[in-house]
């Protein structure tokens, strides 16, 4: 399965993740991660983030989102590219 993003490793526990404007919305599925993560938004236009049972909110440059491991969440496609920095806490 081809992933809808490209990762560029920065350190052992952090990387930049880029979603292109060609990303198909159907590829942005609900999912859970196996470790706690902190997400910071580098850039994006109109992309949104949603936790399970909550309303989605727009990802704005410099936003920081903390995601606890095994918490369902998803992205909702905006316009153009989205670039986020992910820092994972080994749990």
PyMOL Python script that loads the backbone (N, CA, C, O; Angstrom):
from pymol import cmd

cmd.read_pdbstr("""\
ATOM      1  N   UNK A   1       0.839  -1.188   0.000  1.00  0.00           N
ATOM      2  CA  UNK A   1       0.000   0.000   0.000  1.00  0.00           C
ATOM      3  C   UNK A   1       0.883   1.250   0.000  1.00  0.00           C
ATOM      4  O   UNK A   1       1.794   1.373   0.818  1.00  0.00           O
ATOM      5  N   UNK A   2       0.615   2.152  -0.898  1.00  0.00           N
ATOM      6  CA  UNK A   2       1.375   3.388  -0.990  1.00  0.00           C
ATOM      7  C   UNK A   2       0.829   4.382   0.030  1.00  0.00           C
ATOM      8  O   UNK A   2      -0.382   4.579   0.129  1.00  0.00           O
ATOM      9  N   UNK A   3       1.714   4.994   0.774  1.00  0.00           N
ATOM     10  CA  UNK A   3       1.298   5.967   1.785  1.00  0.00           C
ATOM     11  C   UNK A   3       0.993   7.306   1.117  1.00  0.00           C
ATOM     12  O   UNK A   3       1.608   7.651   0.107  1.00  0.00           O
ATOM     13  N   UNK A   4       0.047   8.058   1.677  1.00  0.00           N
ATOM     14  CA  UNK A   4      -0.337   9.342   1.076  1.00  0.00           C
ATOM     15  C   UNK A   4       0.584  10.501   1.468  1.00  0.00           C
ATOM     16  O   UNK A   4       0.223  11.666   1.299  1.00  0.00           O
ATOM     17  N   UNK A   5       1.761  10.185   1.986  1.00  0.00           N
ATOM     18  CA  UNK A   5       2.690  11.214   2.453  1.00  0.00           C
ATOM     19  C   UNK A   5       4.124  10.778   2.224  1.00  0.00           C
ATOM     20  O   UNK A   5       4.411   9.625   1.900  1.00  0.00           O
ATOM     21  N   UNK A   6       5.023  11.752   2.407  1.00  0.00           N
ATOM     22  CA  UNK A   6       6.461  11.500   2.330  1.00  0.00           C
ATOM     23  C   UNK A   6       7.061  11.950   3.650  1.00  0.00           C
ATOM     24  O   UNK A   6       6.770  13.051   4.117  1.00  0.00           O
ATOM     25  N   UNK A   7       7.885  11.122   4.254  1.00  0.00           N
ATOM     26  CA  UNK A   7       8.558  11.454   5.508  1.00  0.00           C
ATOM     27  C   UNK A   7      10.015  11.792   5.257  1.00  0.00           C
ATOM     28  O   UNK A   7      10.690  11.129   4.469  1.00  0.00           O
ATOM     29  N   UNK A   8      10.494  12.824   5.930  1.00  0.00           N
ATOM     30  CA  UNK A   8      11.915  13.184   5.938  1.00  0.00           C
ATOM     31  C   UNK A   8      12.379  13.146   7.387  1.00  0.00           C
ATOM     32  O   UNK A   8      12.013  14.009   8.185  1.00  0.00           O
ATOM     33  N   UNK A   9      13.185  12.143   7.724  1.00  0.00           N
ATOM     34  CA  UNK A   9      13.658  11.947   9.095  1.00  0.00           C
ATOM     35  C   UNK A   9      14.549  13.114   9.526  1.00  0.00           C
ATOM     36  O   UNK A   9      15.455  13.512   8.794  1.00  0.00           O
ATOM     37  N   UNK A  10      14.286  13.660  10.721  1.00  0.00           N
ATOM     38  CA  UNK A  10      15.101  14.740  11.274  1.00  0.00           C
ATOM     39  C   UNK A  10      16.014  14.212  12.386  1.00  0.00           C
ATOM     40  O   UNK A  10      17.217  14.470  12.394  1.00  0.00           O
ATOM     41  N   UNK A  11      15.424  13.478  13.312  1.00  0.00           N
ATOM     42  CA  UNK A  11      16.171  12.846  14.402  1.00  0.00           C
ATOM     43  C   UNK A  11      15.599  11.445  14.582  1.00  0.00           C
ATOM     44  O   UNK A  11      14.723  11.019  13.829  1.00  0.00           O
ATOM     45  N   UNK A  12      16.096  10.742  15.576  1.00  0.00           N
ATOM     46  CA  UNK A  12      15.607   9.385  15.824  1.00  0.00           C
ATOM     47  C   UNK A  12      14.103   9.360  16.095  1.00  0.00           C
ATOM     48  O   UNK A  12      13.418   8.408  15.720  1.00  0.00           O
ATOM     49  N   UNK A  13      13.586  10.412  16.751  1.00  0.00           N
ATOM     50  CA  UNK A  13      12.163  10.412  17.100  1.00  0.00           C
ATOM     51  C   UNK A  13      11.365  11.576  16.493  1.00  0.00           C
ATOM     52  O   UNK A  13      10.276  11.891  16.972  1.00  0.00           O
ATOM     53  N   UNK A  14      11.898  12.213  15.449  1.00  0.00           N
ATOM     54  CA  UNK A  14      11.121  13.282  14.811  1.00  0.00           C
ATOM     55  C   UNK A  14      11.353  13.298  13.300  1.00  0.00           C
ATOM     56  O   UNK A  14      12.415  12.908  12.816  1.00  0.00           O
ATOM     57  N   UNK A  15      10.350  13.751  12.577  1.00  0.00           N
ATOM     58  CA  UNK A  15      10.425  13.804  11.126  1.00  0.00           C
ATOM     59  C   UNK A  15       9.423  14.811  10.584  1.00  0.00           C
ATOM     60  O   UNK A  15       8.450  15.165  11.249  1.00  0.00           O
ATOM     61  N   UNK A  16       9.681  15.263   9.365  1.00  0.00           N
ATOM     62  CA  UNK A  16       8.725  16.095   8.642  1.00  0.00           C
ATOM     63  C   UNK A  16       7.876  15.171   7.786  1.00  0.00           C
ATOM     64  O   UNK A  16       8.388  14.266   7.126  1.00  0.00           O
ATOM     65  N   UNK A  17       6.578  15.409   7.806  1.00  0.00           N
ATOM     66  CA  UNK A  17       5.655  14.624   6.978  1.00  0.00           C
ATOM     67  C   UNK A  17       4.952  15.595   6.036  1.00  0.00           C
ATOM     68  O   UNK A  17       4.356  16.581   6.470  1.00  0.00           O
ATOM     69  N   UNK A  18       5.032  15.299   4.737  1.00  0.00           N
ATOM     70  CA  UNK A  18       4.443  16.163   3.720  1.00  0.00           C
ATOM     71  C   UNK A  18       3.351  15.424   2.959  1.00  0.00           C
ATOM     72  O   UNK A  18       3.532  14.297   2.498  1.00  0.00           O
ATOM     73  N   UNK A  19       2.216  16.096   2.847  1.00  0.00           N
ATOM     74  CA  UNK A  19       1.098  15.614   2.048  1.00  0.00           C
ATOM     75  C   UNK A  19       0.990  16.549   0.853  1.00  0.00           C
ATOM     76  O   UNK A  19       0.941  17.767   1.025  1.00  0.00           O
ATOM     77  N   UNK A  20       0.953  15.996  -0.360  1.00  0.00           N
ATOM     78  CA  UNK A  20       0.897  16.830  -1.554  1.00  0.00           C
ATOM     79  C   UNK A  20      -0.537  17.227  -1.874  1.00  0.00           C
ATOM     80  O   UNK A  20      -1.490  16.699  -1.300  1.00  0.00           O
ATOM     81  N   UNK A  21      -0.668  18.160  -2.796  1.00  0.00           N
ATOM     82  CA  UNK A  21      -1.995  18.585  -3.240  1.00  0.00           C
ATOM     83  C   UNK A  21      -2.696  17.460  -3.996  1.00  0.00           C
ATOM     84  O   UNK A  21      -3.912  17.505  -4.179  1.00  0.00           O
ATOM     85  N   UNK A  22      -1.944  16.451  -4.436  1.00  0.00           N
ATOM     86  CA  UNK A  22      -2.522  15.312  -5.156  1.00  0.00           C
ATOM     87  C   UNK A  22      -3.035  14.211  -4.233  1.00  0.00           C
ATOM     88  O   UNK A  22      -3.570  13.207  -4.703  1.00  0.00           O
ATOM     89  N   UNK A  23      -2.875  14.391  -2.931  1.00  0.00           N
ATOM     90  CA  UNK A  23      -3.349  13.385  -1.984  1.00  0.00           C
ATOM     91  C   UNK A  23      -4.857  13.211  -2.148  1.00  0.00           C
ATOM     92  O   UNK A  23      -5.607  14.187  -2.153  1.00  0.00           O
ATOM     93  N   UNK A  24      -5.285  11.982  -2.279  1.00  0.00           N
ATOM     94  CA  UNK A  24      -6.711  11.677  -2.400  1.00  0.00           C
ATOM     95  C   UNK A  24      -7.326  11.666  -0.996  1.00  0.00           C
ATOM     96  O   UNK A  24      -6.794  11.027  -0.089  1.00  0.00           O
ATOM     97  N   UNK A  25      -8.431  12.363  -0.824  1.00  0.00           N
ATOM     98  CA  UNK A  25      -9.094  12.432   0.487  1.00  0.00           C
ATOM     99  C   UNK A  25      -9.403  11.052   1.051  1.00  0.00           C
ATOM    100  O   UNK A  25      -9.401  10.869   2.268  1.00  0.00           O
ATOM    101  N   UNK A  26      -9.670  10.080   0.184  1.00  0.00           N
ATOM    102  CA  UNK A  26     -10.011   8.730   0.653  1.00  0.00           C
ATOM    103  C   UNK A  26      -8.820   8.040   1.330  1.00  0.00           C
ATOM    104  O   UNK A  26      -9.006   7.044   2.031  1.00  0.00           O
ATOM    105  N   UNK A  27      -7.609   8.553   1.131  1.00  0.00           N
ATOM    106  CA  UNK A  27      -6.417   7.974   1.755  1.00  0.00           C
ATOM    107  C   UNK A  27      -6.211   8.474   3.185  1.00  0.00           C
ATOM    108  O   UNK A  27      -5.405   7.914   3.928  1.00  0.00           O
ATOM    109  N   UNK A  28      -6.930   9.513   3.567  1.00  0.00           N
ATOM    110  CA  UNK A  28      -6.783  10.106   4.893  1.00  0.00           C
ATOM    111  C   UNK A  28      -7.796   9.455   5.829  1.00  0.00           C
ATOM    112  O   UNK A  28      -8.877   9.994   6.068  1.00  0.00           O
ATOM    113  N   UNK A  29      -7.436   8.307   6.346  1.00  0.00           N
ATOM    114  CA  UNK A  29      -8.357   7.475   7.118  1.00  0.00           C
ATOM    115  C   UNK A  29      -8.187   7.689   8.626  1.00  0.00           C
ATOM    116  O   UNK A  29      -7.148   8.154   9.095  1.00  0.00           O
ATOM    117  N   UNK A  30      -9.232   7.336   9.363  1.00  0.00           N
ATOM    118  CA  UNK A  30      -9.135   7.309  10.820  1.00  0.00           C
ATOM    119  C   UNK A  30      -8.064   6.290  11.194  1.00  0.00           C
ATOM    120  O   UNK A  30      -8.000   5.201  10.623  1.00  0.00           O
ATOM    121  N   UNK A  31      -7.231   6.654  12.156  1.00  0.00           N
ATOM    122  CA  UNK A  31      -6.188   5.725  12.581  1.00  0.00           C
ATOM    123  C   UNK A  31      -5.734   6.051  13.991  1.00  0.00           C
ATOM    124  O   UNK A  31      -6.079   7.092  14.550  1.00  0.00           O
ATOM    125  N   UNK A  32      -4.946   5.131  14.557  1.00  0.00           N
ATOM    126  CA  UNK A  32      -4.337   5.308  15.878  1.00  0.00           C
ATOM    127  C   UNK A  32      -2.841   5.077  15.742  1.00  0.00           C
ATOM    128  O   UNK A  32      -2.396   4.294  14.902  1.00  0.00           O
ATOM    129  N   UNK A  33      -2.074   5.763  16.571  1.00  0.00           N
ATOM    130  CA  UNK A  33      -0.620   5.599  16.585  1.00  0.00           C
ATOM    131  C   UNK A  33      -0.225   4.823  17.837  1.00  0.00           C
ATOM    132  O   UNK A  33      -0.920   4.872  18.852  1.00  0.00           O
ATOM    133  N   UNK A  34       0.879   4.118  17.761  1.00  0.00           N
ATOM    134  CA  UNK A  34       1.310   3.267  18.871  1.00  0.00           C
ATOM    135  C   UNK A  34       2.124   4.001  19.938  1.00  0.00           C
ATOM    136  O   UNK A  34       2.510   3.403  20.942  1.00  0.00           O
ATOM    137  N   UNK A  35       2.385   5.288  19.728  1.00  0.00           N
ATOM    138  CA  UNK A  35       3.135   6.090  20.703  1.00  0.00           C
ATOM    139  C   UNK A  35       2.531   7.491  20.771  1.00  0.00           C
ATOM    140  O   UNK A  35       1.874   7.934  19.829  1.00  0.00           O
ATOM    141  N   UNK A  36       2.753   8.184  21.878  1.00  0.00           N
ATOM    142  CA  UNK A  36       2.333   9.582  21.983  1.00  0.00           C
ATOM    143  C   UNK A  36       3.077  10.398  20.940  1.00  0.00           C
ATOM    144  O   UNK A  36       4.254  10.159  20.671  1.00  0.00           O
ATOM    145  N   UNK A  37       2.380  11.363  20.357  1.00  0.00           N
ATOM    146  CA  UNK A  37       3.002  12.222  19.350  1.00  0.00           C
ATOM    147  C   UNK A  37       2.642  13.682  19.581  1.00  0.00           C
ATOM    148  O   UNK A  37       1.554  14.020  20.047  1.00  0.00           O
ATOM    149  N   UNK A  38       3.600  14.529  19.236  1.00  0.00           N
ATOM    150  CA  UNK A  38       3.355  15.965  19.190  1.00  0.00           C
ATOM    151  C   UNK A  38       3.490  16.386  17.736  1.00  0.00           C
ATOM    152  O   UNK A  38       4.489  16.086  17.083  1.00  0.00           O
ATOM    153  N   UNK A  39       2.484  17.080  17.239  1.00  0.00           N
ATOM    154  CA  UNK A  39       2.449  17.527  15.854  1.00  0.00           C
ATOM    155  C   UNK A  39       2.531  19.042  15.842  1.00  0.00           C
ATOM    156  O   UNK A  39       1.774  19.711  16.545  1.00  0.00           O
ATOM    157  N   UNK A  40       3.443  19.589  15.049  1.00  0.00           N
ATOM    158  CA  UNK A  40       3.474  21.044  14.849  1.00  0.00           C
ATOM    159  C   UNK A  40       3.331  21.301  13.354  1.00  0.00           C
ATOM    160  O   UNK A  40       3.914  20.601  12.526  1.00  0.00           O
ATOM    161  N   UNK A  41       2.550  22.309  13.031  1.00  0.00           N
ATOM    162  CA  UNK A  41       2.227  22.607  11.638  1.00  0.00           C
ATOM    163  C   UNK A  41       3.260  23.567  11.067  1.00  0.00           C
ATOM    164  O   UNK A  41       3.444  24.663  11.595  1.00  0.00           O
ATOM    165  N   UNK A  42       3.932  23.167   9.997  1.00  0.00           N
ATOM    166  CA  UNK A  42       4.893  24.039   9.313  1.00  0.00           C
ATOM    167  C   UNK A  42       4.154  24.931   8.313  1.00  0.00           C
ATOM    168  O   UNK A  42       4.334  26.149   8.302  1.00  0.00           O
ATOM    169  N   UNK A  43       3.315  24.302   7.468  1.00  0.00           N
ATOM    170  CA  UNK A  43       2.486  25.063   6.540  1.00  0.00           C
ATOM    171  C   UNK A  43       1.359  24.204   6.006  1.00  0.00           C
ATOM    172  O   UNK A  43       1.422  22.975   6.028  1.00  0.00           O
ATOM    173  N   UNK A  44       0.343  24.866   5.535  1.00  0.00           N
ATOM    174  CA  UNK A  44      -0.822  24.199   4.960  1.00  0.00           C
ATOM    175  C   UNK A  44      -1.949  25.214   4.842  1.00  0.00           C
ATOM    176  O   UNK A  44      -1.964  26.220   5.551  1.00  0.00           O
ATOM    177  N   UNK A  45      -2.885  24.951   3.952  1.00  0.00           N
ATOM    178  CA  UNK A  45      -3.989  25.881   3.738  1.00  0.00           C
ATOM    179  C   UNK A  45      -5.308  25.115   3.750  1.00  0.00           C
ATOM    180  O   UNK A  45      -5.601  24.353   2.829  1.00  0.00           O
ATOM    181  N   UNK A  46      -6.092  25.322   4.788  1.00  0.00           N
ATOM    182  CA  UNK A  46      -7.414  24.719   4.863  1.00  0.00           C
ATOM    183  C   UNK A  46      -7.453  23.275   5.320  1.00  0.00           C
ATOM    184  O   UNK A  46      -8.533  22.692   5.415  1.00  0.00           O
ATOM    185  N   UNK A  47      -6.300  22.678   5.608  1.00  0.00           N
ATOM    186  CA  UNK A  47      -6.277  21.317   6.123  1.00  0.00           C
ATOM    187  C   UNK A  47      -6.837  21.320   7.546  1.00  0.00           C
ATOM    188  O   UNK A  47      -6.668  22.290   8.285  1.00  0.00           O
ATOM    189  N   UNK A  48      -7.502  20.229   7.920  1.00  0.00           N
ATOM    190  CA  UNK A  48      -8.111  20.148   9.241  1.00  0.00           C
ATOM    191  C   UNK A  48      -7.695  18.862   9.941  1.00  0.00           C
ATOM    192  O   UNK A  48      -7.276  17.892   9.309  1.00  0.00           O
ATOM    193  N   UNK A  49      -7.822  18.883  11.259  1.00  0.00           N
ATOM    194  CA  UNK A  49      -7.495  17.740  12.112  1.00  0.00           C
ATOM    195  C   UNK A  49      -8.728  17.423  12.934  1.00  0.00           C
ATOM    196  O   UNK A  49      -9.458  18.325  13.345  1.00  0.00           O
ATOM    197  N   UNK A  50      -8.963  16.124  13.176  1.00  0.00           N
ATOM    198  CA  UNK A  50     -10.119  15.740  13.967  1.00  0.00           C
ATOM    199  C   UNK A  50      -9.799  14.565  14.862  1.00  0.00           C
ATOM    200  O   UNK A  50      -9.274  13.547  14.411  1.00  0.00           O
ATOM    201  N   UNK A  51     -10.123  14.716  16.146  1.00  0.00           N
ATOM    202  CA  UNK A  51     -10.090  13.604  17.090  1.00  0.00           C
ATOM    203  C   UNK A  51     -11.461  12.933  17.057  1.00  0.00           C
ATOM    204  O   UNK A  51     -12.463  13.575  16.740  1.00  0.00           O
ATOM    205  N   UNK A  52     -11.505  11.656  17.380  1.00  0.00           N
ATOM    206  CA  UNK A  52     -12.776  10.927  17.423  1.00  0.00           C
ATOM    207  C   UNK A  52     -13.756  11.614  18.376  1.00  0.00           C
ATOM    208  O   UNK A  52     -13.376  12.035  19.469  1.00  0.00           O
ATOM    209  N   UNK A  53     -14.998  11.721  17.963  1.00  0.00           N
ATOM    210  CA  UNK A  53     -16.086  12.310  18.757  1.00  0.00           C
ATOM    211  C   UNK A  53     -15.896  13.797  19.041  1.00  0.00           C
ATOM    212  O   UNK A  53     -16.494  14.330  19.975  1.00  0.00           O
ATOM    213  N   UNK A  54     -15.067  14.472  18.241  1.00  0.00           N
ATOM    214  CA  UNK A  54     -14.880  15.917  18.374  1.00  0.00           C
ATOM    215  C   UNK A  54     -15.042  16.558  17.008  1.00  0.00           C
ATOM    216  O   UNK A  54     -14.931  15.890  15.979  1.00  0.00           O
ATOM    217  N   UNK A  55     -15.306  17.857  17.004  1.00  0.00           N
ATOM    218  CA  UNK A  55     -15.405  18.597  15.750  1.00  0.00           C
ATOM    219  C   UNK A  55     -14.012  18.828  15.178  1.00  0.00           C
ATOM    220  O   UNK A  55     -13.060  19.018  15.934  1.00  0.00           O
ATOM    221  N   UNK A  56     -13.878  18.814  13.849  1.00  0.00           N
ATOM    222  CA  UNK A  56     -12.573  19.102  13.250  1.00  0.00           C
ATOM    223  C   UNK A  56     -12.189  20.567  13.444  1.00  0.00           C
ATOM    224  O   UNK A  56     -13.050  21.434  13.597  1.00  0.00           O
ATOM    225  N   UNK A  57     -10.876  20.829  13.435  1.00  0.00           N
ATOM    226  CA  UNK A  57     -10.392  22.204  13.524  1.00  0.00           C
ATOM    227  C   UNK A  57      -9.284  22.411  12.504  1.00  0.00           C
ATOM    228  O   UNK A  57      -8.575  21.477  12.130  1.00  0.00           O
ATOM    229  N   UNK A  58      -9.153  23.661  12.063  1.00  0.00           N
ATOM    230  CA  UNK A  58      -8.177  23.972  11.022  1.00  0.00           C
ATOM    231  C   UNK A  58      -6.759  23.924  11.568  1.00  0.00           C
ATOM    232  O   UNK A  58      -6.486  24.367  12.684  1.00  0.00           O
ATOM    233  N   UNK A  59      -5.863  23.375  10.754  1.00  0.00           N
ATOM    234  CA  UNK A  59      -4.440  23.359  11.086  1.00  0.00           C
ATOM    235  C   UNK A  59      -3.830  24.676  10.632  1.00  0.00           C
ATOM    236  O   UNK A  59      -3.839  25.001   9.444  1.00  0.00           O
ATOM    237  N   UNK A  60      -3.308  25.421  11.575  1.00  0.00           N
ATOM    238  CA  UNK A  60      -2.738  26.736  11.313  1.00  0.00           C
ATOM    239  C   UNK A  60      -1.254  26.678  11.643  1.00  0.00           C
ATOM    240  O   UNK A  60      -0.847  26.027  12.606  1.00  0.00           O
ATOM    241  N   UNK A  61      -0.454  27.358  10.842  1.00  0.00           N
ATOM    242  CA  UNK A  61       0.991  27.383  11.057  1.00  0.00           C
ATOM    243  C   UNK A  61       1.317  27.653  12.516  1.00  0.00           C
ATOM    244  O   UNK A  61       0.748  28.554  13.132  1.00  0.00           O
ATOM    245  N   UNK A  62       2.223  26.878  13.057  1.00  0.00           N
ATOM    246  CA  UNK A  62       2.703  26.937  14.441  1.00  0.00           C
ATOM    247  C   UNK A  62       1.769  26.284  15.444  1.00  0.00           C
ATOM    248  O   UNK A  62       2.097  26.240  16.630  1.00  0.00           O
ATOM    249  N   UNK A  63       0.589  25.761  15.009  1.00  0.00           N
ATOM    250  CA  UNK A  63      -0.267  24.978  15.913  1.00  0.00           C
ATOM    251  C   UNK A  63       0.522  23.792  16.437  1.00  0.00           C
ATOM    252  O   UNK A  63       1.325  23.206  15.712  1.00  0.00           O
ATOM    253  N   UNK A  64       0.298  23.439  17.685  1.00  0.00           N
ATOM    254  CA  UNK A  64       0.878  22.225  18.250  1.00  0.00           C
ATOM    255  C   UNK A  64      -0.270  21.371  18.768  1.00  0.00           C
ATOM    256  O   UNK A  64      -1.130  21.847  19.509  1.00  0.00           O
ATOM    257  N   UNK A  65      -0.272  20.111  18.370  1.00  0.00           N
ATOM    258  CA  UNK A  65      -1.326  19.178  18.758  1.00  0.00           C
ATOM    259  C   UNK A  65      -0.658  17.998  19.443  1.00  0.00           C
ATOM    260  O   UNK A  65       0.291  17.419  18.915  1.00  0.00           O
ATOM    261  N   UNK A  66      -1.154  17.648  20.614  1.00  0.00           N
ATOM    262  CA  UNK A  66      -0.659  16.477  21.323  1.00  0.00           C
ATOM    263  C   UNK A  66      -1.654  15.338  21.144  1.00  0.00           C
ATOM    264  O   UNK A  66      -2.846  15.487  21.412  1.00  0.00           O
ATOM    265  N   UNK A  67      -1.142  14.202  20.686  1.00  0.00           N
ATOM    266  CA  UNK A  67      -1.988  13.046  20.413  1.00  0.00           C
ATOM    267  C   UNK A  67      -1.519  11.902  21.306  1.00  0.00           C
ATOM    268  O   UNK A  67      -0.382  11.443  21.196  1.00  0.00           O
ATOM    269  N   UNK A  68      -2.394  11.451  22.177  1.00  0.00           N
ATOM    270  CA  UNK A  68      -2.047  10.320  23.032  1.00  0.00           C
ATOM    271  C   UNK A  68      -2.119   9.030  22.229  1.00  0.00           C
ATOM    272  O   UNK A  68      -2.972   8.874  21.355  1.00  0.00           O
ATOM    273  N   UNK A  69      -1.212   8.106  22.537  1.00  0.00           N
ATOM    274  CA  UNK A  69      -1.184   6.839  21.803  1.00  0.00           C
ATOM    275  C   UNK A  69      -2.553   6.161  21.852  1.00  0.00           C
ATOM    276  O   UNK A  69      -3.282   6.256  22.839  1.00  0.00           O
ATOM    277  N   UNK A  70      -2.876   5.477  20.762  1.00  0.00           N
ATOM    278  CA  UNK A  70      -4.104   4.708  20.595  1.00  0.00           C
ATOM    279  C   UNK A  70      -5.381   5.572  20.600  1.00  0.00           C
ATOM    280  O   UNK A  70      -6.470   5.066  20.872  1.00  0.00           O
ATOM    281  N   UNK A  71      -5.246   6.853  20.302  1.00  0.00           N
ATOM    282  CA  UNK A  71      -6.387   7.764  20.178  1.00  0.00           C
ATOM    283  C   UNK A  71      -6.719   7.920  18.697  1.00  0.00           C
ATOM    284  O   UNK A  71      -5.860   8.306  17.904  1.00  0.00           O
ATOM    285  N   UNK A  72      -7.960   7.621  18.323  1.00  0.00           N
ATOM    286  CA  UNK A  72      -8.368   7.757  16.928  1.00  0.00           C
ATOM    287  C   UNK A  72      -8.355   9.222  16.499  1.00  0.00           C
ATOM    288  O   UNK A  72      -8.805  10.109  17.224  1.00  0.00           O
ATOM    289  N   UNK A  73      -7.822   9.446  15.291  1.00  0.00           N
ATOM    290  CA  UNK A  73      -7.780  10.798  14.726  1.00  0.00           C
ATOM    291  C   UNK A  73      -7.608  10.703  13.209  1.00  0.00           C
ATOM    292  O   UNK A  73      -7.318   9.636  12.668  1.00  0.00           O
ATOM    293  N   UNK A  74      -7.791  11.837  12.541  1.00  0.00           N
ATOM    294  CA  UNK A  74      -7.619  11.858  11.083  1.00  0.00           C
ATOM    295  C   UNK A  74      -7.337  13.273  10.612  1.00  0.00           C
ATOM    296  O   UNK A  74      -7.559  14.244  11.335  1.00  0.00           O
ATOM    297  N   UNK A  75      -6.844  13.368   9.389  1.00  0.00           N
ATOM    298  CA  UNK A  75      -6.693  14.641   8.684  1.00  0.00           C
ATOM    299  C   UNK A  75      -7.826  14.781   7.681  1.00  0.00           C
ATOM    300  O   UNK A  75      -8.352  13.789   7.175  1.00  0.00           O
ATOM    301  N   UNK A  76      -8.194  16.019   7.404  1.00  0.00           N
ATOM    302  CA  UNK A  76      -9.157  16.326   6.363  1.00  0.00           C
ATOM    303  C   UNK A  76      -8.450  17.246   5.383  1.00  0.00           C
ATOM    304  O   UNK A  76      -7.904  18.281   5.765  1.00  0.00           O
ATOM    305  N   UNK A  77      -8.467  16.863   4.136  1.00  0.00           N
ATOM    306  CA  UNK A  77      -7.697  17.565   3.106  1.00  0.00           C
ATOM    307  C   UNK A  77      -8.141  19.012   2.918  1.00  0.00           C
ATOM    308  O   UNK A  77      -9.329  19.335   2.926  1.00  0.00           O
ATOM    309  N   UNK A  78      -7.137  19.866   2.748  1.00  0.00           N
ATOM    310  CA  UNK A  78      -7.353  21.263   2.405  1.00  0.00           C
ATOM    311  C   UNK A  78      -6.861  21.504   0.992  1.00  0.00           C
ATOM    312  O   UNK A  78      -6.943  20.627   0.132  1.00  0.00           O
ATOM    313  N   UNK A  79      -6.345  22.710   0.760  1.00  0.00           N
ATOM    314  CA  UNK A  79      -5.816  23.044  -0.559  1.00  0.00           C
ATOM    315  C   UNK A  79      -4.298  23.058  -0.514  1.00  0.00           C
ATOM    316  O   UNK A  79      -3.704  23.448   0.491  1.00  0.00           O
ATOM    317  N   UNK A  80      -3.683  22.641  -1.584  1.00  0.00           N
ATOM    318  CA  UNK A  80      -2.224  22.647  -1.656  1.00  0.00           C
ATOM    319  C   UNK A  80      -1.616  21.599  -0.748  1.00  0.00           C
ATOM    320  O   UNK A  80      -2.260  20.615  -0.385  1.00  0.00           O
ATOM    321  N   UNK A  81      -0.363  21.831  -0.388  1.00  0.00           N
ATOM    322  CA  UNK A  81       0.386  20.886   0.437  1.00  0.00           C
ATOM    323  C   UNK A  81       0.193  21.154   1.915  1.00  0.00           C
ATOM    324  O   UNK A  81      -0.179  22.252   2.328  1.00  0.00           O
ATOM    325  N   UNK A  82       0.456  20.117   2.705  1.00  0.00           N
ATOM    326  CA  UNK A  82       0.512  20.223   4.157  1.00  0.00           C
ATOM    327  C   UNK A  82       1.844  19.651   4.597  1.00  0.00           C
ATOM    328  O   UNK A  82       2.255  18.588   4.132  1.00  0.00           O
ATOM    329  N   UNK A  83       2.524  20.361   5.498  1.00  0.00           N
ATOM    330  CA  UNK A  83       3.774  19.869   6.076  1.00  0.00           C
ATOM    331  C   UNK A  83       3.675  19.990   7.588  1.00  0.00           C
ATOM    332  O   UNK A  83       3.419  21.070   8.121  1.00  0.00           O
ATOM    333  N   UNK A  84       3.882  18.866   8.276  1.00  0.00           N
ATOM    334  CA  UNK A  84       3.852  18.851   9.735  1.00  0.00           C
ATOM    335  C   UNK A  84       5.140  18.224  10.256  1.00  0.00           C
ATOM    336  O   UNK A  84       5.760  17.389   9.596  1.00  0.00           O
ATOM    337  N   UNK A  85       5.522  18.643  11.445  1.00  0.00           N
ATOM    338  CA  UNK A  85       6.652  18.005  12.132  1.00  0.00           C
ATOM    339  C   UNK A  85       6.067  17.094  13.189  1.00  0.00           C
ATOM    340  O   UNK A  85       5.235  17.516  13.992  1.00  0.00           O
ATOM    341  N   UNK A  86       6.497  15.854  13.192  1.00  0.00           N
ATOM    342  CA  UNK A  86       6.010  14.870  14.162  1.00  0.00           C
ATOM    343  C   UNK A  86       7.163  14.522  15.090  1.00  0.00           C
ATOM    344  O   UNK A  86       8.257  14.178  14.644  1.00  0.00           O
ATOM    345  N   UNK A  87       6.900  14.618  16.384  1.00  0.00           N
ATOM    346  CA  UNK A  87       7.860  14.176  17.389  1.00  0.00           C
ATOM    347  C   UNK A  87       7.178  13.084  18.188  1.00  0.00           C
ATOM    348  O   UNK A  87       6.110  13.295  18.764  1.00  0.00           O
ATOM    349  N   UNK A  88       7.796  11.924  18.219  1.00  0.00           N
ATOM    350  CA  UNK A  88       7.193  10.766  18.881  1.00  0.00           C
ATOM    351  C   UNK A  88       7.887  10.504  20.199  1.00  0.00           C
ATOM    352  O   UNK A  88       9.115  10.501  20.290  1.00  0.00           O
ATOM    353  N   UNK A  89       7.076  10.284  21.216  1.00  0.00           N
ATOM    354  CA  UNK A  89       7.589   9.945  22.536  1.00  0.00           C
ATOM    355  C   UNK A  89       7.502   8.450  22.685  1.00  0.00           C
ATOM    356  O   UNK A  89       6.409   7.885  22.642  1.00  0.00           O
ATOM    357  N   UNK A  90       8.634   7.797  22.860  1.00  0.00           N
ATOM    358  CA  UNK A  90       8.646   6.336  22.964  1.00  0.00           C
ATOM    359  C   UNK A  90       7.913   5.846  24.184  1.00  0.00           C
ATOM    360  O   UNK A  90       8.357   6.085  25.306  1.00  0.00           O
ATOM    361  N   UNK A  91       6.809   5.171  23.996  1.00  0.00           N
ATOM    362  CA  UNK A  91       5.998   4.634  25.100  1.00  0.00           C
ATOM    363  C   UNK A  91       5.854   3.144  24.961  1.00  0.00           C
ATOM    364  O   UNK A  91       5.206   2.506  25.792  1.00  0.00           O
TER     365      UNK A  91
END
""", "prot")
cmd.dss("prot")
cmd.show_as("cartoon", "prot")
cmd.util.cbc("prot")
cmd.orient("prot")
